Amino acid sequence: MSSALSRATASSDQFKRVFFALWPDDSVRSDIESAFNHSTFSAANKLSYSLQNLHLTLHFMGRLELTVIDELASAASSVHAPSFELVLNRFGLFADANVLWLGPEEVPDELLILHQQLQKILQASHLKIDSRAYQPHVSLLRKFRASPDLMEKADDVHWVVRKFALIESVQSAAGVIYQPLAEFSLHS
């Protein structure tokens, strides 16, 4: 992790919109795009998200003061979780939000351990935790309309996860840009 979070980002006030996520490298991003392009969904759709914004959210915290973000980053650096392989191999749909996603058919225990450790950090900071069951996924399309029974298997995307990140969501003229504020290594 960097020793201090950079204050020289696009956000100029004392707040940032942030989340913890698995942040893929370019190779994994390319494999995600390829899996989408080999699906029937790509015939009438293009990815709604830029390749550089693709990620797998661990916890979304929302708009927080910089001091709270610094405290979360410090606490996250003490997370002791193992690295793991994640296989993204099925498409899914959040019907209420009309979002098509790519996720794992089997969720690795190591991912759940990481998710739980970060949840404890958020609870210790008295931050609101999403009460819904955790569904790890990479969002691909917004405003997607299809029946959930039309979901299909995806080409396997193998992702060796060795780190997680604290990400800032920045609004720009070109749309939302996600920027890593800090990265944290997982243990081999």
Secondary structure, DSSP 4 states (H G I P E B T S, - for coil): --SS--S-SS--SSEEEEEEEE---HHHHHHHHHHHHTSGGGGT---SS-GGG--EEEEEEEEEEHHHHHHHHHHHTT---B-EEEEEEEEEEETTTTEEEEE-SS--HHHHHHHHHHHHHHHHTT-----SPP---EEEESS----GGG--EEEEEEEEE-EEEEEEEEEETTEEEEEEEEEEEPB-
